[in-house]
């Protein structure tokens, strides 16, 4: 199974998804890059919020489909406290 790195970055309520074109052979190698990417994004854009995910191909396909159908990426920082993002 291949994994795809997806970065969601939000400035206020405006959120964008960035996809890494590299396909990772396993979740651990993707996760390692995800941690580095998260740290880099926090340093470069301290006023932003967001998430970094390692989706398998099925999850990524569902995510793309949701976006194509007009789905919105919600800023996790604006959700009520009892909803947590991973």
PDB file of N, CA, C and O in Angstrom, chain B, residues numbered from 101:
ATOM      1  N   UNK B 101       0.847  -1.165   0.000  1.00  0.00           N
ATOM      2  CA  UNK B 101       0.000   0.000   0.000  1.00  0.00           C
ATOM      3  C   UNK B 101       0.903   1.242   0.000  1.00  0.00           C
ATOM      4  O   UNK B 101       1.930   1.276   0.678  1.00  0.00           O
ATOM      5  N   UNK B 102       0.507   2.242  -0.761  1.00  0.00           N
ATOM      6  CA  UNK B 102       1.237   3.504  -0.843  1.00  0.00           C
ATOM      7  C   UNK B 102       0.523   4.556  -0.005  1.00  0.00           C
ATOM      8  O   UNK B 102      -0.688   4.489   0.206  1.00  0.00           O
ATOM      9  N   UNK B 103       1.306   5.541   0.474  1.00  0.00           N
ATOM     10  CA  UNK B 103       0.759   6.620   1.288  1.00  0.00           C
ATOM     11  C   UNK B 103       1.114   7.964   0.674  1.00  0.00           C
ATOM     12  O   UNK B 103       2.177   8.129   0.076  1.00  0.00           O
ATOM     13  N   UNK B 104       0.201   8.924   0.833  1.00  0.00           N
ATOM     14  CA  UNK B 104       0.338  10.252   0.250  1.00  0.00           C
ATOM     15  C   UNK B 104       0.300  11.273   1.374  1.00  0.00           C
ATOM     16  O   UNK B 104      -0.585  11.240   2.228  1.00  0.00           O
ATOM     17  N   UNK B 105       1.274  12.183   1.366  1.00  0.00           N
ATOM     18  CA  UNK B 105       1.355  13.243   2.372  1.00  0.00           C
ATOM     19  C   UNK B 105       0.434  14.385   1.955  1.00  0.00           C
ATOM     20  O   UNK B 105       0.545  14.906   0.846  1.00  0.00           O
ATOM     21  N   UNK B 106      -0.472  14.770   2.846  1.00  0.00           N
ATOM     22  CA  UNK B 106      -1.407  15.860   2.591  1.00  0.00           C
ATOM     23  C   UNK B 106      -1.230  16.895   3.698  1.00  0.00           C
ATOM     24  O   UNK B 106      -1.348  16.583   4.883  1.00  0.00           O
ATOM     25  N   UNK B 107      -0.946  18.131   3.292  1.00  0.00           N
ATOM     26  CA  UNK B 107      -0.792  19.239   4.234  1.00  0.00           C
ATOM     27  C   UNK B 107      -2.008  20.139   4.090  1.00  0.00           C
ATOM     28  O   UNK B 107      -2.338  20.578   2.988  1.00  0.00           O
ATOM     29  N   UNK B 108      -2.664  20.410   5.195  1.00  0.00           N
ATOM     30  CA  UNK B 108      -3.780  21.359   5.214  1.00  0.00           C
ATOM     31  C   UNK B 108      -3.301  22.557   6.023  1.00  0.00           C
ATOM     32  O   UNK B 108      -2.957  22.426   7.197  1.00  0.00           O
ATOM     33  N   UNK B 109      -3.281  23.724   5.386  1.00  0.00           N
ATOM     34  CA  UNK B 109      -2.823  24.929   6.069  1.00  0.00           C
ATOM     35  C   UNK B 109      -3.949  25.957   6.037  1.00  0.00           C
ATOM     36  O   UNK B 109      -4.598  26.157   5.010  1.00  0.00           O
ATOM     37  N   UNK B 110      -4.167  26.604   7.178  1.00  0.00           N
ATOM     38  CA  UNK B 110      -5.261  27.552   7.314  1.00  0.00           C
ATOM     39  C   UNK B 110      -4.737  28.891   7.832  1.00  0.00           C
ATOM     40  O   UNK B 110      -3.942  28.958   8.769  1.00  0.00           O
ATOM     41  N   UNK B 111      -5.208  29.933   7.195  1.00  0.00           N
ATOM     42  CA  UNK B 111      -4.987  31.295   7.671  1.00  0.00           C
ATOM     43  C   UNK B 111      -6.369  31.845   7.969  1.00  0.00           C
ATOM     44  O   UNK B 111      -7.095  32.241   7.056  1.00  0.00           O
ATOM     45  N   UNK B 112      -6.739  31.873   9.251  1.00  0.00           N
ATOM     46  CA  UNK B 112      -8.105  32.231   9.615  1.00  0.00           C
ATOM     47  C   UNK B 112      -9.050  31.133   9.167  1.00  0.00           C
ATOM     48  O   UNK B 112      -8.880  29.969   9.530  1.00  0.00           O
ATOM     49  N   UNK B 113     -10.046  31.506   8.378  1.00  0.00           N
ATOM     50  CA  UNK B 113     -11.010  30.514   7.893  1.00  0.00           C
ATOM     51  C   UNK B 113     -10.659  30.005   6.496  1.00  0.00           C
ATOM     52  O   UNK B 113     -11.324  29.105   5.983  1.00  0.00           O
ATOM     53  N   UNK B 114      -9.632  30.567   5.883  1.00  0.00           N
ATOM     54  CA  UNK B 114      -9.219  30.150   4.537  1.00  0.00           C
ATOM     55  C   UNK B 114      -8.219  29.004   4.645  1.00  0.00           C
ATOM     56  O   UNK B 114      -7.097  29.188   5.116  1.00  0.00           O
ATOM     57  N   UNK B 115      -8.637  27.831   4.207  1.00  0.00           N
ATOM     58  CA  UNK B 115      -7.790  26.637   4.285  1.00  0.00           C
ATOM     59  C   UNK B 115      -7.511  26.093   2.885  1.00  0.00           C
ATOM     60  O   UNK B 115      -8.371  26.123   2.005  1.00  0.00           O
ATOM     61  N   UNK B 116      -6.306  25.603   2.706  1.00  0.00           N
ATOM     62  CA  UNK B 116      -5.885  25.006   1.446  1.00  0.00           C
ATOM     63  C   UNK B 116      -5.236  23.659   1.736  1.00  0.00           C
ATOM     64  O   UNK B 116      -4.625  23.464   2.786  1.00  0.00           O
ATOM     65  N   UNK B 117      -5.377  22.740   0.798  1.00  0.00           N
ATOM     66  CA  UNK B 117      -4.720  21.439   0.904  1.00  0.00           C
ATOM     67  C   UNK B 117      -3.592  21.383  -0.115  1.00  0.00           C
ATOM     68  O   UNK B 117      -3.754  21.778  -1.270  1.00  0.00           O
ATOM     69  N   UNK B 118      -2.451  20.888   0.333  1.00  0.00           N
ATOM     70  CA  UNK B 118      -1.289  20.713  -0.524  1.00  0.00           C
ATOM     71  C   UNK B 118      -0.948  19.231  -0.505  1.00  0.00           C
ATOM     72  O   UNK B 118      -0.835  18.629   0.563  1.00  0.00           O
ATOM     73  N   UNK B 119      -0.784  18.642  -1.686  1.00  0.00           N
ATOM     74  CA  UNK B 119      -0.491  17.213  -1.782  1.00  0.00           C
ATOM     75  C   UNK B 119       0.947  17.037  -2.217  1.00  0.00           C
ATOM     76  O   UNK B 119       1.409  17.699  -3.146  1.00  0.00           O
ATOM     77  N   UNK B 120       1.645  16.155  -1.556  1.00  0.00           N
ATOM     78  CA  UNK B 120       3.002  15.800  -1.956  1.00  0.00           C
ATOM     79  C   UNK B 120       2.896  14.747  -3.061  1.00  0.00           C
ATOM     80  O   UNK B 120       2.183  13.757  -2.901  1.00  0.00           O
ATOM     81  N   UNK B 121       3.591  14.948  -4.166  1.00  0.00           N
ATOM     82  CA  UNK B 121       3.508  13.993  -5.277  1.00  0.00           C
ATOM     83  C   UNK B 121       4.271  12.701  -5.008  1.00  0.00           C
ATOM     84  O   UNK B 121       4.096  11.718  -5.728  1.00  0.00           O
ATOM     85  N   UNK B 122       5.108  12.693  -3.987  1.00  0.00           N
ATOM     86  CA  UNK B 122       5.851  11.496  -3.627  1.00  0.00           C
ATOM     87  C   UNK B 122       4.899  10.469  -3.018  1.00  0.00           C
ATOM     88  O   UNK B 122       4.088  10.806  -2.155  1.00  0.00           O
ATOM     89  N   UNK B 123       4.996   9.238  -3.460  1.00  0.00           N
ATOM     90  CA  UNK B 123       4.239   8.147  -2.841  1.00  0.00           C
ATOM     91  C   UNK B 123       5.178   7.408  -1.895  1.00  0.00           C
ATOM     92  O   UNK B 123       6.267   6.990  -2.288  1.00  0.00           O
ATOM     93  N   UNK B 124       4.750   7.252  -0.652  1.00  0.00           N
ATOM     94  CA  UNK B 124       5.572   6.587   0.356  1.00  0.00           C
ATOM     95  C   UNK B 124       5.177   5.114   0.440  1.00  0.00           C
ATOM     96  O   UNK B 124       3.996   4.771   0.388  1.00  0.00           O
ATOM     97  N   UNK B 125       6.175   4.259   0.570  1.00  0.00           N
ATOM     98  CA  UNK B 125       5.939   2.812   0.582  1.00  0.00           C
ATOM     99  C   UNK B 125       5.268   2.310   1.852  1.00  0.00           C
ATOM    100  O   UNK B 125       4.619   1.264   1.843  1.00  0.00           O
ATOM    101  N   UNK B 126       5.422   3.050   2.938  1.00  0.00           N
ATOM    102  CA  UNK B 126       4.785   2.621   4.182  1.00  0.00           C
ATOM    103  C   UNK B 126       4.409   3.838   5.013  1.00  0.00           C
ATOM    104  O   UNK B 126       4.897   4.945   4.785  1.00  0.00           O
ATOM    105  N   UNK B 127       3.531   3.609   5.981  1.00  0.00           N
ATOM    106  CA  UNK B 127       3.022   4.702   6.806  1.00  0.00           C
ATOM    107  C   UNK B 127       4.145   5.345   7.615  1.00  0.00           C
ATOM    108  O   UNK B 127       4.154   6.564   7.787  1.00  0.00           O
ATOM    109  N   UNK B 128       5.101   4.540   8.118  1.00  0.00           N
ATOM    110  CA  UNK B 128       6.167   5.103   8.959  1.00  0.00           C
ATOM    111  C   UNK B 128       7.020   6.111   8.214  1.00  0.00           C
ATOM    112  O   UNK B 128       7.356   7.155   8.773  1.00  0.00           O
ATOM    113  N   UNK B 129       7.383   5.831   6.958  1.00  0.00           N
ATOM    114  CA  UNK B 129       8.215   6.786   6.219  1.00  0.00           C
ATOM    115  C   UNK B 129       7.426   8.053   5.911  1.00  0.00           C
ATOM    116  O   UNK B 129       7.986   9.148   5.949  1.00  0.00           O
ATOM    117  N   UNK B 130       6.159   7.928   5.612  1.00  0.00           N
ATOM    118  CA  UNK B 130       5.314   9.094   5.383  1.00  0.00           C
ATOM    119  C   UNK B 130       5.170   9.894   6.672  1.00  0.00           C
ATOM    120  O   UNK B 130       5.260  11.122   6.660  1.00  0.00           O
ATOM    121  N   UNK B 131       4.946   9.200   7.783  1.00  0.00           N
ATOM    122  CA  UNK B 131       4.754   9.862   9.072  1.00  0.00           C
ATOM    123  C   UNK B 131       6.003  10.637   9.489  1.00  0.00           C
ATOM    124  O   UNK B 131       5.904  11.726  10.053  1.00  0.00           O
ATOM    125  N   UNK B 132       7.159  10.079   9.214  1.00  0.00           N
ATOM    126  CA  UNK B 132       8.416  10.750   9.535  1.00  0.00           C
ATOM    127  C   UNK B 132       8.512  12.095   8.797  1.00  0.00           C
ATOM    128  O   UNK B 132       8.879  13.112   9.384  1.00  0.00           O
ATOM    129  N   UNK B 133       8.179  12.077   7.520  1.00  0.00           N
ATOM    130  CA  UNK B 133       8.186  13.312   6.723  1.00  0.00           C
ATOM    131  C   UNK B 133       7.078  14.256   7.201  1.00  0.00           C
ATOM    132  O   UNK B 133       7.258  15.474   7.203  1.00  0.00           O
ATOM    133  N   UNK B 134       5.937  13.696   7.603  1.00  0.00           N
ATOM    134  CA  UNK B 134       4.828  14.512   8.105  1.00  0.00           C
ATOM    135  C   UNK B 134       5.244  15.292   9.348  1.00  0.00           C
ATOM    136  O   UNK B 134       4.910  16.470   9.480  1.00  0.00           O
ATOM    137  N   UNK B 135       5.970  14.649  10.258  1.00  0.00           N
ATOM    138  CA  UNK B 135       6.437  15.346  11.459  1.00  0.00           C
ATOM    139  C   UNK B 135       7.388  16.482  11.107  1.00  0.00           C
ATOM    140  O   UNK B 135       7.280  17.577  11.659  1.00  0.00           O
ATOM    141  N   UNK B 136       8.313  16.228  10.195  1.00  0.00           N
ATOM    142  CA  UNK B 136       9.255  17.265   9.758  1.00  0.00           C
ATOM    143  C   UNK B 136       8.508  18.412   9.072  1.00  0.00           C
ATOM    144  O   UNK B 136       8.814  19.583   9.296  1.00  0.00           O
ATOM    145  N   UNK B 137       7.541  18.068   8.250  1.00  0.00           N
ATOM    146  CA  UNK B 137       6.761  19.081   7.534  1.00  0.00           C
ATOM    147  C   UNK B 137       5.967  19.927   8.513  1.00  0.00           C
ATOM    148  O   UNK B 137       5.893  21.147   8.367  1.00  0.00           O
ATOM    149  N   UNK B 138       5.382  19.295   9.495  1.00  0.00           N
ATOM    150  CA  UNK B 138       4.604  20.014  10.508  1.00  0.00           C
ATOM    151  C   UNK B 138       5.481  21.020  11.248  1.00  0.00           C
ATOM    152  O   UNK B 138       5.082  22.168  11.444  1.00  0.00           O
ATOM    153  N   UNK B 139       6.662  20.597  11.654  1.00  0.00           N
ATOM    154  CA  UNK B 139       7.585  21.500  12.352  1.00  0.00           C
ATOM    155  C   UNK B 139       7.998  22.666  11.459  1.00  0.00           C
ATOM    156  O   UNK B 139       8.037  23.812  11.907  1.00  0.00           O
ATOM    157  N   UNK B 140       8.305  22.373  10.194  1.00  0.00           N
ATOM    158  CA  UNK B 140       8.696  23.404   9.241  1.00  0.00           C
ATOM    159  C   UNK B 140       7.567  24.422   9.054  1.00  0.00           C
ATOM    160  O   UNK B 140       7.806  25.629   9.085  1.00  0.00           O
ATOM    161  N   UNK B 141       6.348  23.938   8.861  1.00  0.00           N
ATOM    162  CA  UNK B 141       5.210  24.829   8.631  1.00  0.00           C
ATOM    163  C   UNK B 141       4.946  25.708   9.856  1.00  0.00           C
ATOM    164  O   UNK B 141       4.602  26.881   9.713  1.00  0.00           O
ATOM    165  N   UNK B 142       5.104  25.150  11.052  1.00  0.00           N
ATOM    166  CA  UNK B 142       4.897  25.931  12.269  1.00  0.00           C
ATOM    167  C   UNK B 142       5.926  27.049  12.378  1.00  0.00           C
ATOM    168  O   UNK B 142       5.607  28.146  12.835  1.00  0.00           O
ATOM    169  N   UNK B 143       7.155  26.776  11.962  1.00  0.00           N
ATOM    170  CA  UNK B 143       8.202  27.797  12.007  1.00  0.00           C
ATOM    171  C   UNK B 143       7.992  28.860  10.937  1.00  0.00           C
ATOM    172  O   UNK B 143       8.158  30.050  11.204  1.00  0.00           O
ATOM    173  N   UNK B 144       7.631  28.441   9.738  1.00  0.00           N
ATOM    174  CA  UNK B 144       7.484  29.375   8.617  1.00  0.00           C
ATOM    175  C   UNK B 144       6.201  30.201   8.700  1.00  0.00           C
ATOM    176  O   UNK B 144       6.185  31.365   8.299  1.00  0.00           O
ATOM    177  N   UNK B 145       5.143  29.613   9.211  1.00  0.00           N
ATOM    178  CA  UNK B 145       3.837  30.271   9.260  1.00  0.00           C
ATOM    179  C   UNK B 145       3.248  30.170  10.673  1.00  0.00           C
ATOM    180  O   UNK B 145       2.254  29.472  10.876  1.00  0.00           O
ATOM    181  N   UNK B 146       3.848  30.856  11.645  1.00  0.00           N
ATOM    182  CA  UNK B 146       3.400  30.706  13.042  1.00  0.00           C
ATOM    183  C   UNK B 146       1.968  31.192  13.288  1.00  0.00           C
ATOM    184  O   UNK B 146       1.348  30.790  14.272  1.00  0.00           O
ATOM    185  N   UNK B 147       1.444  32.034  12.427  1.00  0.00           N
ATOM    186  CA  UNK B 147       0.079  32.544  12.612  1.00  0.00           C
ATOM    187  C   UNK B 147      -0.970  31.634  11.970  1.00  0.00           C
ATOM    188  O   UNK B 147      -2.164  31.928  12.019  1.00  0.00           O
ATOM    189  N   UNK B 148      -0.525  30.535  11.372  1.00  0.00           N
ATOM    190  CA  UNK B 148      -1.452  29.627  10.702  1.00  0.00           C
ATOM    191  C   UNK B 148      -1.797  28.458  11.614  1.00  0.00           C
ATOM    192  O   UNK B 148      -1.216  28.283  12.685  1.00  0.00           O
ATOM    193  N   UNK B 149      -2.742  27.678  11.164  1.00  0.00           N
ATOM    194  CA  UNK B 149      -3.053  26.405  11.815  1.00  0.00           C
ATOM    195  C   UNK B 149      -3.204  25.379  10.700  1.00  0.00           C
ATOM    196  O   UNK B 149      -3.174  25.730   9.520  1.00  0.00           O
ATOM    197  N   UNK B 150      -3.361  24.145  11.062  1.00  0.00           N
ATOM    198  CA  UNK B 150      -3.526  23.135  10.030  1.00  0.00           C
ATOM    199  C   UNK B 150      -3.222  21.757  10.528  1.00  0.00           C
ATOM    200  O   UNK B 150      -3.101  21.506  11.727  1.00  0.00           O
ATOM    201  N   UNK B 151      -3.102  20.862   9.565  1.00  0.00           N
ATOM    202  CA  UNK B 151      -2.860  19.456   9.862  1.00  0.00           C
ATOM    203  C   UNK B 151      -1.991  18.869   8.760  1.00  0.00           C
ATOM    204  O   UNK B 151      -1.959  19.371   7.636  1.00  0.00           O
ATOM    205  N   UNK B 152      -1.291  17.802   9.103  1.00  0.00           N
ATOM    206  CA  UNK B 152      -0.531  17.040   8.124  1.00  0.00           C
ATOM    207  C   UNK B 152      -0.985  15.587   8.262  1.00  0.00           C
ATOM    208  O   UNK B 152      -0.988  15.027   9.359  1.00  0.00           O
ATOM    209  N   UNK B 153      -1.367  14.988   7.138  1.00  0.00           N
ATOM    210  CA  UNK B 153      -1.893  13.626   7.146  1.00  0.00           C
ATOM    211  C   UNK B 153      -1.089  12.722   6.227  1.00  0.00           C
ATOM    212  O   UNK B 153      -0.482  13.183   5.259  1.00  0.00           O
ATOM    213  N   UNK B 154      -1.089  11.446   6.533  1.00  0.00           N
ATOM    214  CA  UNK B 154      -0.587  10.410   5.632  1.00  0.00           C
ATOM    215  C   UNK B 154      -1.791   9.548   5.276  1.00  0.00           C
ATOM    216  O   UNK B 154      -2.199   8.677   6.044  1.00  0.00           O
ATOM    217  N   UNK B 155      -2.352   9.806   4.100  1.00  0.00           N
ATOM    218  CA  UNK B 155      -3.518   9.058   3.643  1.00  0.00           C
ATOM    219  C   UNK B 155      -3.071   7.887   2.791  1.00  0.00           C
ATOM    220  O   UNK B 155      -2.137   8.005   1.998  1.00  0.00           O
ATOM    221  N   UNK B 156      -3.748   6.745   2.957  1.00  0.00           N
ATOM    222  CA  UNK B 156      -3.516   5.672   1.993  1.00  0.00           C
ATOM    223  C   UNK B 156      -4.263   6.062   0.716  1.00  0.00           C
ATOM    224  O   UNK B 156      -4.995   7.051   0.705  1.00  0.00           O
ATOM    225  N   UNK B 157      -4.086   5.307  -0.332  1.00  0.00           N
ATOM    226  CA  UNK B 157      -4.649   5.695  -1.628  1.00  0.00           C
ATOM    227  C   UNK B 157      -6.175   5.797  -1.600  1.00  0.00           C
ATOM    228  O   UNK B 157      -6.745   6.659  -2.268  1.00  0.00           O
ATOM    229  N   UNK B 158      -6.834   4.939  -0.846  1.00  0.00           N
ATOM    230  CA  UNK B 158      -8.293   4.998  -0.747  1.00  0.00           C
ATOM    231  C   UNK B 158      -8.731   6.252   0.013  1.00  0.00           C
ATOM    232  O   UNK B 158      -9.650   6.949  -0.417  1.00  0.00           O
ATOM    233  N   UNK B 159      -8.077   6.537   1.134  1.00  0.00           N
ATOM    234  CA  UNK B 159      -8.418   7.738   1.897  1.00  0.00           C
ATOM    235  C   UNK B 159      -8.189   9.000   1.062  1.00  0.00           C
ATOM    236  O   UNK B 159      -8.999   9.927   1.084  1.00  0.00           O
ATOM    237  N   UNK B 160      -7.077   9.020   0.329  1.00  0.00           N
ATOM    238  CA  UNK B 160      -6.764  10.172  -0.509  1.00  0.00           C
ATOM    239  C   UNK B 160      -7.814  10.337  -1.601  1.00  0.00           C
ATOM    240  O   UNK B 160      -8.234  11.455  -1.896  1.00  0.00           O
ATOM    241  N   UNK B 161      -8.236   9.234  -2.196  1.00  0.00           N
ATOM    242  CA  UNK B 161      -9.268   9.280  -3.232  1.00  0.00           C
ATOM    243  C   UNK B 161     -10.573   9.851  -2.676  1.00  0.00           C
ATOM    244  O   UNK B 161     -11.227  10.663  -3.329  1.00  0.00           O
ATOM    245  N   UNK B 162     -10.945   9.426  -1.476  1.00  0.00           N
ATOM    246  CA  UNK B 162     -12.165   9.927  -0.837  1.00  0.00           C
ATOM    247  C   UNK B 162     -12.029  11.417  -0.510  1.00  0.00           C
ATOM    248  O   UNK B 162     -12.987  12.176  -0.662  1.00  0.00           O
ATOM    249  N   UNK B 163     -10.842  11.837  -0.063  1.00  0.00           N
ATOM    250  CA  UNK B 163     -10.585  13.236   0.251  1.00  0.00           C
ATOM    251  C   UNK B 163     -10.706  14.089  -1.022  1.00  0.00           C
ATOM    252  O   UNK B 163     -11.352  15.137  -1.015  1.00  0.00           O
ATOM    253  N   UNK B 164     -10.078  13.629  -2.112  1.00  0.00           N
ATOM    254  CA  UNK B 164     -10.163  14.348  -3.390  1.00  0.00           C
ATOM    255  C   UNK B 164     -11.605  14.443  -3.875  1.00  0.00           C
ATOM    256  O   UNK B 164     -12.036  15.492  -4.352  1.00  0.00           O
ATOM    257  N   UNK B 165     -12.341  13.354  -3.752  1.00  0.00           N
ATOM    258  CA  UNK B 165     -13.739  13.327  -4.183  1.00  0.00           C
ATOM    259  C   UNK B 165     -14.554  14.335  -3.382  1.00  0.00           C
ATOM    260  O   UNK B 165     -15.384  15.050  -3.943  1.00  0.00           O
ATOM    261  N   UNK B 166     -14.323  14.394  -2.073  1.00  0.00           N
ATOM    262  CA  UNK B 166     -15.028  15.345  -1.225  1.00  0.00           C
ATOM    263  C   UNK B 166     -14.753  16.776  -1.690  1.00  0.00           C
ATOM    264  O   UNK B 166     -15.671  17.592  -1.764  1.00  0.00           O
ATOM    265  N   UNK B 167     -13.488  17.082  -2.006  1.00  0.00           N
ATOM    266  CA  UNK B 167     -13.138  18.423  -2.471  1.00  0.00           C
ATOM    267  C   UNK B 167     -13.773  18.716  -3.831  1.00  0.00           C
ATOM    268  O   UNK B 167     -14.287  19.812  -4.051  1.00  0.00           O
ATOM    269  N   UNK B 168     -13.739  17.744  -4.738  1.00  0.00           N
ATOM    270  CA  UNK B 168     -14.325  17.930  -6.072  1.00  0.00           C
ATOM    271  C   UNK B 168     -15.823  18.174  -6.005  1.00  0.00           C
ATOM    272  O   UNK B 168     -16.380  18.861  -6.862  1.00  0.00           O
ATOM    273  N   UNK B 169     -16.482  17.617  -4.992  1.00  0.00           N
ATOM    274  CA  UNK B 169     -17.925  17.783  -4.841  1.00  0.00           C
ATOM    275  C   UNK B 169     -18.269  19.046  -4.057  1.00  0.00           C
ATOM    276  O   UNK B 169     -19.412  19.237  -3.641  1.00  0.00           O
ATOM    277  N   UNK B 170     -17.267  19.910  -3.858  1.00  0.00           N
ATOM    278  CA  UNK B 170     -17.527  21.192  -3.197  1.00  0.00           C
ATOM    279  C   UNK B 170     -17.354  21.173  -1.699  1.00  0.00           C
ATOM    280  O   UNK B 170     -17.693  22.147  -1.027  1.00  0.00           O
ATOM    281  N   UNK B 171     -16.832  20.083  -1.159  1.00  0.00           N
ATOM    282  CA  UNK B 171     -16.589  20.017   0.279  1.00  0.00           C
ATOM    283  C   UNK B 171     -15.560  21.045   0.702  1.00  0.00           C
ATOM    284  O   UNK B 171     -14.662  21.390  -0.067  1.00  0.00           O
ATOM    285  N   UNK B 172     -15.687  21.522   1.893  1.00  0.00           N
ATOM    286  CA  UNK B 172     -14.785  22.546   2.418  1.00  0.00           C
ATOM    287  C   UNK B 172     -13.852  21.938   3.456  1.00  0.00           C
ATOM    288  O   UNK B 172     -14.230  21.041   4.210  1.00  0.00           O
ATOM    289  N   UNK B 173     -12.640  22.443   3.475  1.00  0.00           N
ATOM    290  CA  UNK B 173     -11.688  22.069   4.513  1.00  0.00           C
ATOM    291  C   UNK B 173     -11.922  23.037   5.663  1.00  0.00           C
ATOM    292  O   UNK B 173     -11.844  24.253   5.487  1.00  0.00           O
ATOM    293  N   UNK B 174     -12.206  22.497   6.828  1.00  0.00           N
ATOM    294  CA  UNK B 174     -12.519  23.318   7.990  1.00  0.00           C
ATOM    295  C   UNK B 174     -11.272  23.500   8.838  1.00  0.00           C
ATOM    296  O   UNK B 174     -10.541  22.544   9.097  1.00  0.00           O
ATOM    297  N   UNK B 175     -11.037  24.724   9.267  1.00  0.00           N
ATOM    298  CA  UNK B 175      -9.900  25.031  10.132  1.00  0.00           C
ATOM    299  C   UNK B 175     -10.115  24.345  11.481  1.00  0.00           C
ATOM    300  O   UNK B 175     -11.052  24.684  12.204  1.00  0.00           O
ATOM    301  N   UNK B 176      -9.252  23.380  11.826  1.00  0.00           N
ATOM    302  CA  UNK B 176      -9.437  22.655  13.095  1.00  0.00           C
ATOM    303  C   UNK B 176      -9.319  23.570  14.312  1.00  0.00           C
ATOM    304  O   UNK B 176      -9.867  23.263  15.370  1.00  0.00           O
ATOM    305  N   UNK B 177      -8.615  24.682  14.175  1.00  0.00           N
ATOM    306  CA  UNK B 177      -8.480  25.627  15.282  1.00  0.00           C
ATOM    307  C   UNK B 177      -9.760  26.355  15.606  1.00  0.00           C
ATOM    308  O   UNK B 177      -9.878  26.949  16.678  1.00  0.00           O
ATOM    309  N   UNK B 178     -10.729  26.325  14.698  1.00  0.00           N
ATOM    310  CA  UNK B 178     -12.000  27.025  14.924  1.00  0.00           C
ATOM    311  C   UNK B 178     -13.103  26.105  15.419  1.00  0.00           C
ATOM    312  O   UNK B 178     -14.219  26.555  15.676  1.00  0.00           O
ATOM    313  N   UNK B 179     -12.791  24.795  15.558  1.00  0.00           N
ATOM    314  CA  UNK B 179     -13.782  23.841  16.041  1.00  0.00           C
ATOM    315  C   UNK B 179     -13.919  23.952  17.558  1.00  0.00           C
ATOM    316  O   UNK B 179     -12.977  24.370  18.230  1.00  0.00           O
ATOM    317  N   UNK B 180     -15.086  23.583  18.110  1.00  0.00           N
ATOM    318  CA  UNK B 180     -15.232  23.572  19.568  1.00  0.00           C
ATOM    319  C   UNK B 180     -14.177  22.680  20.220  1.00  0.00           C
ATOM    320  O   UNK B 180     -13.684  21.739  19.599  1.00  0.00           O
ATOM    321  N   UNK B 181     -13.835  22.977  21.465  1.00  0.00           N
ATOM    322  CA  UNK B 181     -12.749  22.269  22.138  1.00  0.00           C
ATOM    323  C   UNK B 181     -12.964  20.770  22.256  1.00  0.00           C
ATOM    324  O   UNK B 181     -11.986  20.024  22.269  1.00  0.00           O
ATOM    325  N   UNK B 182     -14.210  20.294  22.342  1.00  0.00           N
ATOM    326  CA  UNK B 182     -14.435  18.866  22.504  1.00  0.00           C
ATOM    327  C   UNK B 182     -14.180  18.096  21.208  1.00  0.00           C
ATOM    328  O   UNK B 182     -14.153  16.865  21.226  1.00  0.00           O
ATOM    329  N   UNK B 183     -13.993  18.788  20.092  1.00  0.00           N
ATOM    330  CA  UNK B 183     -13.606  18.151  18.837  1.00  0.00           C
ATOM    331  C   UNK B 183     -12.107  18.344  18.671  1.00  0.00           C
ATOM    332  O   UNK B 183     -11.626  19.476  18.624  1.00  0.00           O
ATOM    333  N   UNK B 184     -11.383  17.268  18.584  1.00  0.00           N
ATOM    334  CA  UNK B 184      -9.935  17.386  18.451  1.00  0.00           C
ATOM    335  C   UNK B 184      -9.498  16.890  17.082  1.00  0.00           C
ATOM    336  O   UNK B 184     -10.131  16.015  16.491  1.00  0.00           O
ATOM    337  N   UNK B 185      -8.418  17.458  16.594  1.00  0.00           N
ATOM    338  CA  UNK B 185      -7.871  16.994  15.331  1.00  0.00           C
ATOM    339  C   UNK B 185      -6.601  16.212  15.618  1.00  0.00           C
ATOM    340  O   UNK B 185      -5.908  16.469  16.602  1.00  0.00           O
ATOM    341  N   UNK B 186      -6.310  15.274  14.765  1.00  0.00           N
ATOM    342  CA  UNK B 186      -5.137  14.427  14.945  1.00  0.00           C
ATOM    343  C   UNK B 186      -4.043  14.900  14.021  1.00  0.00           C
ATOM    344  O   UNK B 186      -2.955  14.325  14.007  1.00  0.00           O
TER     345      UNK B 186
END
